[in-house]
């Protein structure tokens, strides 16, 4: 039965001292026990049936780590990875499955006092390869050839260089650079290394060395040489993350950054088999280096404390030991086979683990991936039990976990000319299921249902009073129906099937309820974030409105001040210009008035020496003409003043002021003999229009007063008074 399944499934029971035991191991019919029976606890209200499960082998509570290592078939699995003489190796998978706190991590990784199956497998691998293991530090062509044979687009580093870069000079092994590699090699890109910070390096002296596997020997191809390449990654929230990135990713997470997720995809050199692309892979030349790399990856793995487990894994961890093999004499291309050790996170119930927030979301993703894993295993078990050959119908692409576990479980059929993509055998897989006989009955029974190789309901329990009444009512209804049997009884197999269906339904309801709780938590968090963002947006909008109002007030006050200053300056200039014009008009009228009076007095008293006619004022007609001329002159002056006012309005106050000041100085310099300061753009000499000419402003012909007409001597001033 086990040979036709994808996994050889082993069950290991965790030692416990208290509680009500619900799991019993049956007496072995052969050398080792392989069947168990679970009975519902006495306080179970659903009256479930007693179930019996079959496994490849059952390890009871007193089984030691070495017993599990030797009894699970891990040694043949390692031999298959190394490959027989002259042939390539076969991929192997070792995985643990169980409820949280059932002992999965202890089985696969050990504790402070004893080693786990991973450390023992590495010890067996390195000790048996021995001198057949090549070291990149001693060969100039080994590292480039290994890097060229990699098909997963990985970043390869020698272990000595990786550990020195991560931990500094505290590493005690050889730190010599790989021969034949210059500083510009793409394999040793400094951007792929973590930042060189001194972290506390795990000490090899503190690592356990018990149990010892020195007496375990395996078959190794003596005509080949080997290289060991290790890598680690985890599946966290259905995303793949590298665990060997070191301090760079840790510092990025502490600063609020995010890790870069990796892709599980076919590559250019491996089109028919998916690979985790972009991993950091370390070439290890000794067991100590491999253990150091393992401890480094474990420090980066996601763990937290819950109500069910003080150190609960929040991700599915994968530790890959890639064995490179080639013929030692010809030194052709490297072939590759991988031993993958998977420590699956345990399923948990939020009610028991008391998780909330991010931890609850992590538990939801873990339970979802384990549910898909159970569906794949149960479907494959059903196909194997029916004797069909329908492995391709297993829906293993529903999540990253099942895709990683099952993608290499089927033979490769794609044709390729690359030597790494030849037809390969499917991987051989071992599943170690851990269970606590005194733990949670519902969670443990669910794990056993889809992980066991076979399952049967053997002893149905006595129906409860309620179920008996319902059964009686149903029987009575069937009895009164025409064409039905008079017995009305249900067979035990039918009852067991109904109870099994009810149990599955309740389990699904529980899972959906937990998923609903996770969604409620996520919805509440999203609502809180949305409210917080809205409050921030409103506060920012209010701040912008206040800042805009303050800026507007400031600009308004500044422009008001400037406008007021300009108005004051313009008004002062205008008043000054008006005063000058008024003063000019007054002086003009005064001068003209004095001139007329002087001419009248001279016209009445004096006569012309030569006996000629009387000078101005002797005739009334001449006086009227003179008055008319003066009135016209005055009107022309008023029009010119009006034009000056319009020009003044079109000019800025500062230019008007400077122009007025300059014209005033010019006028004063132009008429020094008169003793009267001339205003800007106003001419003091009298102007009379010529006959037939229009009185246009600005186009005037200056009139020259005759000496005889006004009786003015050559050296006399007509405006001087007697």
C-alpha positions in Angstrom: 0.0 0.0 0.0 2.8 2.4 0.8 4.6 1.7 -2.4 1.8 3.0 -4.5 1.4 6.2 -2.5 3.3 9.4 -2.9 4.6 9.2 0.7 5.8 6.6 3.1 3.9 7.8 6.1 5.3 7.2 9.6 3.6 8.1 12.9 5.5 9.3 15.9 3.7 9.8 19.3 4.8 12.5 21.6 5.5 11.5 25.2 2.9 12.9 27.6 2.2 12.5 31.3 -1.2 14.1 31.9 -4.6 14.2 30.3 -7.1 11.8 28.9 -5.6 9.5 26.3 -7.7 9.1 23.1 -5.1 7.3 20.9 -4.0 3.7 21.3 -1.4 1.7 19.4 -2.5 -1.8 18.3 -0.4 -4.8 19.0 2.0 -5.4 16.0 1.2 -8.3 13.8 4.7 -8.1 12.3 7.9 -6.7 13.8 6.7 -3.1 14.3 3.3 -1.6 15.0 1.6 0.0 12.1 -2.0 0.6 13.2 -3.6 2.9 15.7 -7.1 3.4 17.0 -8.6 6.8 18.2 -11.6 7.0 20.4 -13.5 10.1 21.1 -13.2 11.5 24.6 -15.9 10.7 27.1 -17.2 14.3 27.1 -17.7 14.3 23.3 -21.3 15.3 22.6 -21.3 14.4 18.9 -20.8 10.7 19.6 -18.2 10.0 17.0 -17.2 6.6 15.9 -14.0 4.8 16.7 -11.6 5.0 13.8 -8.6 2.9 12.9 -5.7 4.2 10.8 -2.8 2.4 9.1 0.7 3.8 8.7 4.0 2.4 7.4 5.2 2.3 11.0 4.2 3.7 14.3 6.8 5.0 16.8 5.5 5.0 20.3 6.3 7.5 23.0 9.5 5.8 24.1 11.1 5.9 20.6 14.4 7.8 20.5 15.7 10.2 17.8 18.1 7.5 16.5 15.2 5.0 16.3 13.2 7.3 14.2 16.2 8.1 12.0 16.9 4.5 11.3 13.3 3.3 11.2 11.9 5.8 8.8 14.0 4.7 5.8 16.0 7.9 5.7 19.3 6.0 5.1 18.0 4.4 1.8 16.7 7.9 0.9 20.2 9.4 1.3 21.7 6.5 -0.7 19.2 7.2 -3.5 20.2 10.9 -3.5 23.9 9.9 -3.9 23.0 7.6 -6.7 24.3 4.2 -7.6 27.6 3.7 -9.4 27.7 5.3 -12.8 24.1 6.7 -12.5 22.5 9.9 -11.4 20.9 10.3 -8.0 17.2 10.5 -7.2 15.5 13.4 -5.4 14.4 12.7 -1.9 11.9 14.5 0.5 11.6 14.3 4.2 8.7 16.2 5.8 7.0 16.4 9.2 3.3 17.0 9.7 1.2 17.5 12.8 -0.7 19.7 15.1 1.2 22.6 16.7 3.2 21.5 19.7 3.1 17.8 18.7 6.9 17.6 18.3 7.6 18.2 14.6 10.5 20.6 15.0 12.0 18.4 17.7 11.9 15.5 15.4 13.3 17.2 12.3 15.7 19.7 13.9 16.3 18.4 17.4 16.9 20.5 20.6 19.7 21.9 22.7 20.6 18.4 24.0 20.1 16.1 21.0 20.3 16.3 17.3 17.4 16.0 14.9 17.0 14.0 11.7 18.5 16.9 9.6 21.8 17.1 11.5 22.1 13.3 11.5 21.5 13.1 7.8 24.2 15.7 7.2 26.6 13.8 9.4 25.9 10.6 7.5 26.3 12.3 4.2 29.6 14.1 4.9 31.2 11.2 6.8 30.5 8.6 4.1 31.5 10.8 1.1 34.8 11.5 2.8 37.7 12.1 0.4 35.3 12.1 -2.6 34.0 15.5 -1.6 35.6 18.4 -3.6 36.4 21.7 -1.9 36.1 24.9 -4.0 38.9 26.4 -1.9 41.4 23.9 -3.2 40.5 23.8 -6.9 40.4 26.7 -9.3 37.9 25.1 -11.7 35.5 23.6 -9.2 33.5 26.6 -8.3 32.9 27.9 -11.9 31.9 24.5 -13.0 29.4 24.0 -10.2 28.0 27.5 -10.8 27.6 26.8 -14.5 25.8 23.5 -13.8 23.1 25.3 -11.6 19.7 25.6 -13.4 17.8 27.6 -10.8 19.3 31.1 -11.5 20.8 31.0 -8.0 23.7 33.0 -6.4 26.4 30.6 -5.3 29.1 31.3 -2.7 31.7 29.2 -0.9 30.7 28.6 2.7 34.0 30.2 4.1 33.4 33.4 2.2 29.7 33.5 3.1 30.3 32.9 6.8 33.2 35.4 7.0 31.1 38.1 5.3 28.2 37.4 7.7 30.0 36.9 11.0 33.4 38.6 10.4 36.7 37.2 11.7 35.0 35.1 14.4 34.8 32.1 12.0 37.7 29.8 12.8 37.8 27.7 9.6 39.8 28.5 6.5 39.0 32.0 5.1 41.1 31.8 1.9 39.5 33.1 -1.2 38.5 30.5 -3.8 41.4 30.1 -6.3 40.8 31.3 -9.8 38.1 33.7 -8.9 38.8 37.4 -9.5 37.0 40.2 -7.8 34.9 41.0 -10.8 33.3 37.5 -11.0 29.6 37.6 -11.3 29.3 34.8 -8.8 30.8 36.9 -6.1 28.8 40.1 -6.6 29.0 42.2 -3.5 25.4 43.3 -3.9 24.3 39.7 -3.1 26.2 39.6 0.2 24.6 40.8 3.4 26.1 43.9 5.0 29.3 43.1 6.8 28.3 43.3 10.4 29.6 41.3 13.3 26.8 39.2 14.6 27.0 36.6 17.3 27.9 33.4 15.5 26.5 30.1 16.7 29.3 28.1 18.3 29.9 24.6 17.2 30.8 23.6 20.7 27.3 24.4 21.9 25.6 22.3 19.3 24.7 18.7 20.4 26.6 15.8 19.0 24.2 13.1 20.3 23.0 10.7 19.0 26.0 9.6 17.1 25.7 8.1 13.6 29.4 7.1 13.1 28.6 3.4 12.8 26.0 4.0 10.0 27.5 3.3 6.6 25.9 3.8 3.2 26.9 2.9 -0.3 28.8 5.6 -2.2 29.9 5.6 -5.8 33.7 5.4 -5.6 34.2 6.4 -9.2 32.6 9.8 -8.7 33.3 13.0 -6.9 30.7 15.0 -5.1 30.0 18.6 -4.0 27.4 19.6 -1.4 25.4 22.8 -2.0 22.8 23.8 0.7 20.0 26.4 0.6 17.1 27.4 2.9 13.8 29.1 2.3 10.4 29.4 3.9 6.8 29.6 2.7 5.3 32.4 4.7 1.7 33.5 3.9 1.9 31.5 0.7 5.1 33.4 -0.5 8.6 32.0 -0.8 11.4 33.9 1.0 15.1 33.1 1.2 16.5 32.4 4.7 20.2 32.9 3.9 20.1 36.6 3.0 21.6 37.4 6.4 21.7 40.8 8.1 20.5 42.8 5.0 17.0 41.4 5.2 16.8 41.7 9.0 17.8 45.3 9.0 15.4 46.0 6.1 12.5 44.4 8.2 13.5 46.4 11.3 13.4 49.6 9.2 9.8 48.8 8.0 10.8 47.3 4.7 9.6 44.2 3.0 11.4 41.0 1.9 11.6 40.1 -1.7 9.6 37.1 -2.5 11.0 34.4 -4.8 9.3 32.7 -7.7 8.8 28.9 -8.2 9.0 28.6 -12.0 10.6 26.8 -14.9 13.9 28.4 -15.8 15.8 28.6 -19.1 18.0 25.6 -18.2 15.2 23.7 -16.6 12.0 24.2 -18.7 10.3 21.0 -17.6 10.9 21.1 -13.8 10.1 24.1 -11.7 12.8 25.7 -9.6 12.9 28.3 -6.8 14.6 31.0 -8.8 17.1 33.4 -7.2 18.0 31.5 -4.1 21.4 32.0 -2.3 23.2 28.7 -2.3 26.2 27.8 -0.2 28.9 25.3 -1.3 29.9 23.5 1.9 33.2 21.6 2.2 32.6 20.2 5.7 29.9 19.2 8.2 30.8 22.2 10.4 30.1 24.6 7.5 26.8 22.9 6.7 25.7 23.1 10.4 26.7 26.8 10.5 24.6 27.6 7.4 21.7 25.6 8.9 21.8 27.6 12.1 22.0 30.9 10.2 18.9 30.0 8.3 17.0 29.0 11.4 17.7 32.4 13.0 15.9 34.1 10.1 12.8 31.9 10.2 9.5 33.3 11.4 8.6 32.0 14.9 6.4 33.4 17.7 4.7 32.4 20.9 1.0 31.4 21.1 -1.3 29.9 23.7 -0.6 26.4 22.3 3.2 26.6 21.8 5.8 28.9 23.2 7.9 28.7 20.0 5.5 28.2 17.2 6.7 28.2 13.6 4.7 30.7 11.5 6.0 29.3 8.2 6.9 26.1 6.4 10.7 25.7 6.4 12.7 24.0 3.6 16.3 22.9 4.0 17.7 21.7 0.7 20.9 19.6 0.4 21.8 19.5 -3.3 24.3 16.7 -4.1 26.4 17.5 -7.2 28.0 14.4 -8.8 30.3 13.8 -11.8 32.7 11.1 -12.9 36.0 11.7 -11.2 38.2 10.5 -14.1 36.6 12.3 -17.0 35.2 15.3 -15.0 32.2 15.8 -17.2 29.2 17.9 -16.4 27.7 17.8 -12.9 24.5 16.0 -12.3 22.3 17.1 -9.5 19.9 15.4 -7.0 18.4 17.1 -3.9 17.5 15.9 -0.4 14.8 18.3 0.8 13.9 18.4 4.5 10.6 20.2 5.2 9.5 21.3 8.6 5.8 22.1 8.1 4.1 24.5 10.5 1.4 23.0 12.7 -2.3 23.5 12.3 -3.8 25.4 15.2 -7.2 26.6 16.3 -7.5 30.3 17.1 -9.6 29.5 20.2 -6.9 27.4 21.7 -3.9 29.3 20.5 -5.4 32.7 21.5 -4.1 34.3 18.3 -5.2 37.7 17.0 -4.2 40.2 14.4 -1.2 39.3 12.3 -0.7 36.0 14.2 -4.3 35.0 13.4 -3.8 35.8 9.7 -0.7 33.7 9.7 -2.6 30.8 11.3 -5.3 31.1 8.6 -2.7 30.8 5.9 -1.0 27.8 7.6 -4.3 26.0 8.0 -5.4 26.7 4.5 -2.1 25.3 3.0 -2.4 22.2 5.3 -6.0 21.7 4.2 -4.8 21.7 0.5 -2.0 19.3 1.5 -4.5 17.0 3.1 -6.8 17.0 0.1 -3.9 16.1 -2.2 -2.7 13.3 0.1 -6.2 11.9 0.6 -7.0 12.0 -3.1 -3.7 10.2 -3.9 -4.5 7.7 -1.3 -7.9 7.0 -2.8 -6.4 6.7 -6.3 -3.8 4.2 -5.0 -6.5 2.2 -3.1 -8.5 1.9 -6.3 -5.5 0.6 -8.2 -5.7 3.4 -10.8 -2.7 5.2 -12.3 -4.1 8.7 -12.2 -1.4 10.7 -10.4 -1.8 13.6 -12.7 -5.2 14.4 -11.3 -3.9 15.4 -7.9 -4.6 19.2 -7.6 -1.2 20.2 -6.1 -1.1 23.6 -7.7 -3.6 25.2 -5.3 -0.9 26.7 -3.1 2.9 27.1 -2.9 3.3 24.4 -0.3 1.7 21.6 -2.2 3.4 22.7 -5.4 6.8 22.5 -3.8 6.1 19.1 -2.2 4.4 17.4 -5.2 5.8 19.0 -8.3 8.8 16.6 -8.4 6.7 13.5 -7.3 5.8 12.6 -10.8 8.1 11.5 -13.6 9.3 14.1 -16.1 8.0 13.6 -19.6 9.1 16.8 -21.3 11.7 16.4 -23.9 14.9 18.5 -23.7 18.3 18.4 -25.1 20.0 19.8 -22.0 21.9 17.3 -19.9 20.2 18.6 -16.7 16.7 18.0 -18.1 16.9 14.4 -19.1 14.1 12.1 -18.1 14.2 11.8 -14.3 12.6 9.5 -11.9 10.1 10.9 -9.4 11.3 11.8 -6.0 11.0 9.4 -3.1 9.2 11.0 -0.2 8.9 10.2 3.5 6.3 11.8 5.8 6.6 11.7 9.6 3.4 12.5 11.3 3.6 13.6 14.9 0.7 13.3 17.3 0.0 14.0 20.9 -2.2 11.2 22.3 -3.3 13.5 25.1 -3.7 16.7 23.0 -6.5 18.1 20.9 -8.7 15.2 19.7 -10.4 17.1 16.8 -7.2 18.6 15.3 -5.2 15.3 15.7 -8.0 13.2 14.2 -8.2 15.5 11.2 -4.5 15.3 10.6 -4.6 11.5 10.9 -7.5 11.2 8.5 -5.8 12.7 5.5 -2.2 11.5 6.3 -2.8 7.9 7.0 -2.3 5.3 4.3 -5.7 3.6 5.1 -8.6 4.4 7.3 -11.7 2.5 8.4 -14.5 2.9 10.9 -14.6 -0.2 13.0 -16.8 0.3 16.0 -19.8 2.6 15.9 -20.8 4.2 19.1 -24.2 3.8 20.7 -26.5 6.6 19.4 -27.6 9.3 21.8 -31.2 9.8 22.9 -31.8 12.6 20.5 -30.5 10.6 17.5 -32.6 7.7 18.6 -35.7 9.8 18.7 -34.9 11.2 15.3 -34.2 7.7 14.0 -37.5 6.5 15.4 -39.4 9.3 13.7 -37.6 8.7 10.5 -38.4 4.9 10.7 -42.0 5.6 11.5 -42.3 7.8 8.4 -40.6 5.2 6.3 -43.0 2.6 7.7 -46.1 4.6 6.7 -44.7 5.1 3.2 -46.0 2.7 0.6 -43.5 0.3 -0.9 -41.0 0.6 2.0 -39.6 -2.1 4.2 -41.2 -2.8 7.6 -37.9 -3.0 9.4 -36.9 0.7 9.2 -33.5 0.1 10.8 -30.2 1.5 9.7 -27.2 -0.6 9.4 -24.1 0.3 11.4 -22.1 1.0 8.3 -24.8 3.6 7.2 -24.6 5.2 10.7 -20.8 5.3 10.6 -20.9 6.9 7.1 -23.4 9.5 8.3 -21.4 10.3 11.3 -18.2 10.5 9.2 -20.0 12.9 6.9 -21.3 14.9 9.8 -17.8 15.0 11.3 -16.3 16.2 8.0 -19.0 18.8 7.7 -18.4 20.1 11.2 -14.7 20.2 10.5 -15.3 22.2 7.4 -17.6 24.5 9.3 -14.9 25.0 11.9 -12.4 25.8 9.3 -14.7 28.3 7.6 -15.4 29.9 11.0 -11.7 30.3 11.6 -11.3 31.7 8.2 -14.2 34.0 8.8 -12.6 35.2 12.0 -9.4 35.9 10.1 -11.4 37.8 7.5 -13.1 39.8 10.3 -9.8 40.7 11.8 -8.4 41.8 8.4 -11.6 43.7 7.7 -11.4 45.5 11.1 -7.7 46.3 10.5 -8.5 47.6 7.0 -11.3 49.8 8.4 -9.0 51.1 11.1 -6.4 51.9 8.5 -9.0 53.6 6.3 -10.3 55.7 9.2 -6.8 56.7 10.1 -6.0 57.6 6.6 -9.2 59.6 6.3 -8.4 61.5 9.5 -5.0 62.2 8.1 -6.4 63.4 4.9 -8.9 65.7 6.6 -6.2 67.1 8.9 -4.0 67.7 5.9 -6.9 69.4 4.1 -7.6 71.6 7.1 -4.0 72.5 7.3 -3.9 73.4 3.6 -7.0 75.6 4.0 -5.5 77.4 7.0 -2.2 77.9 5.3 -4.0 79.2 2.2 -6.1 81.6 4.3 -3.0 82.8 6.2 -1.1 83.4 3.0 -4.0 85.2 1.5 -4.3 87.5 4.6 -0.6 88.2 4.5 -0.6 89.0 0.8 -3.8 91.1 1.2 -2.2 93.1 4.0 1.0 93.6 2.0 -0.8 94.8 -1.1 -3.0 97.1 0.9 0.0 98.7 2.5 1.7 99.1 -0.9 -1.4 100.5 -2.5 -1.8 103.0 0.4 1.8 104.1 0.0 1.4 104.6 -3.7 -1.8 106.5 -3.2 -0.2 108.8 -0.7 2.8 109.5 -3.0 0.5 110.0 -6.0 -1.7 112.4 -4.0 1.2 114.4 -2.7 2.7 114.7 -6.2 -0.7 115.7 -7.5 -1.2 118.4 -4.8 2.3 119.7 -5.4 1.7 119.9 -9.1 -1.7 121.6 -8.6 0.0 124.2 -6.2 2.6 124.9 -8.8 0.0 125.4 -11.5 -2.1 127.7 -9.3 1.0 129.7 -8.4 2.0 130.0 -12.0 -1.5 131.2 -13.0 -1.5 133.8 -10.2 1.9 135.2 -11.3 0.9 135.3 -14.9 -2.3 137.2 -14.2 -0.4 139.5 -11.9 2.3 140.2 -14.5 -0.3 140.9 -17.2 -2.3 143.2 -14.9 0.8 145.2 -14.0 1.8 145.5 -17.6 -1.7 146.9 -18.6 -1.7 149.4 -15.8 1.8 150.7 -16.7 0.9 151.1 -20.3 -2.3 153.1 -19.4 -0.4 155.5 -17.2 2.2 156.1 -19.8 -0.4 156.6 -22.5 -2.2 159.4 -20.6 0.8 161.5 -19.6 3.5 161.2 -22.3 3.4 161.8 -26.0 5.7 160.5 -28.6 8.8 162.6 -29.0 8.7 162.4 -32.7 5.0 163.4 -32.9 3.8 159.9 -33.7 0.6 158.2 -32.4 0.0 157.4 -28.7 1.3 154.0 -27.4 -1.0 151.3 -26.1 -4.0 152.5 -24.2 -4.7 155.6 -26.3 -7.5 153.9 -28.2 -10.3 151.9 -26.8 -10.4 149.7 -29.9 -6.8 148.7 -29.3 -7.6 147.9 -25.7 -10.4 145.6 -26.6 -8.2 143.8 -29.1 -5.6 143.4 -26.5 -8.1 142.1 -24.0 -9.4 139.6 -26.6 -5.9 138.4 -27.3 -5.2 138.0 -23.6 -8.5 136.0 -23.1 -7.5 133.8 -26.0 -4.1 133.4 -24.5 -5.6 132.5 -21.2 -7.9 129.9 -22.8 -5.0 128.4 -24.6 -3.1 128.2 -21.3 -6.0 126.5 -19.6 -6.2 123.9 -22.4 -2.5 123.3 -22.0 -2.9 122.9 -18.3 -5.7 120.4 -18.9 -3.4 118.4 -21.2 -0.7 118.5 -18.5 -3.1 117.1 -16.0 -4.0 114.2 -18.3 -0.4 113.4 -18.9 0.3 113.6 -15.2 -2.5 111.0 -14.6 -0.9 108.6 -17.1 2.5 108.9 -15.5 3.8 107.4 -12.3 4.1 109.8 -9.3 7.9 109.3 -9.1 8.5 110.2 -12.8 6.1 113.2 -12.6 7.9 114.4 -9.6 11.3 114.1 -11.2 10.1 115.7 -14.5 8.5 118.6 -12.6 11.6 119.2 -10.5 13.8 119.2 -13.7 11.6 121.5 -15.6 11.4 123.9 -12.6 15.2 124.1 -12.4 15.4 124.5 -16.2 12.8 127.3 -16.2 14.7 129.1 -13.4 17.9 128.9 -15.3 16.3 130.1 -18.6 15.0 133.4 -17.2 17.5 134.7 -14.7 16.8 138.4 -15.6 13.1 138.4 -14.9 13.4 137.1 -11.3 10.4 134.8 -11.8 10.8 130.9 -11.8 9.1 129.4 -14.7 6.9 126.3 -14.1 7.3 123.2 -16.2 6.1 123.3 -19.8 4.8 126.9 -19.4 6.4 129.8 -21.2 6.3 133.2 -19.6 6.7 135.4 -22.8 3.4 136.4 -24.2 2.3 134.8 -27.4 -0.2 136.2 -29.8 -1.8 134.1 -32.6 -1.1 135.2 -36.1 -4.0 136.2 -38.2 -5.8 133.3 -39.7 -4.1 130.8 -37.5 -5.9 128.4 -35.1 -5.3 128.6 -31.4 -3.9 125.0 -30.9 -2.3 124.0 -27.6 1.4 123.5 -27.9 1.6 125.1 -31.4 2.1 128.8 -30.7 4.0 131.5 -32.4 5.9 133.6 -29.9 4.9 137.2 -30.1 7.6 139.8 -29.9 6.5 143.1 -28.4 7.7 146.1 -30.4 9.5 148.9 -28.7 7.6 151.7 -30.3 4.2 150.2 -29.6 4.8 149.7 -25.9 7.1 152.6 -25.4 9.8 150.4 -24.0 13.4 151.6 -24.1 16.3 149.4 -25.0 17.6 149.0 -21.5 14.3 149.3 -19.5 12.1 146.5 -18.1 8.4 147.0 -19.0 7.3 145.2 -15.8 9.3 147.4 -13.4 7.1 149.7 -11.4 7.9 153.4 -10.9 
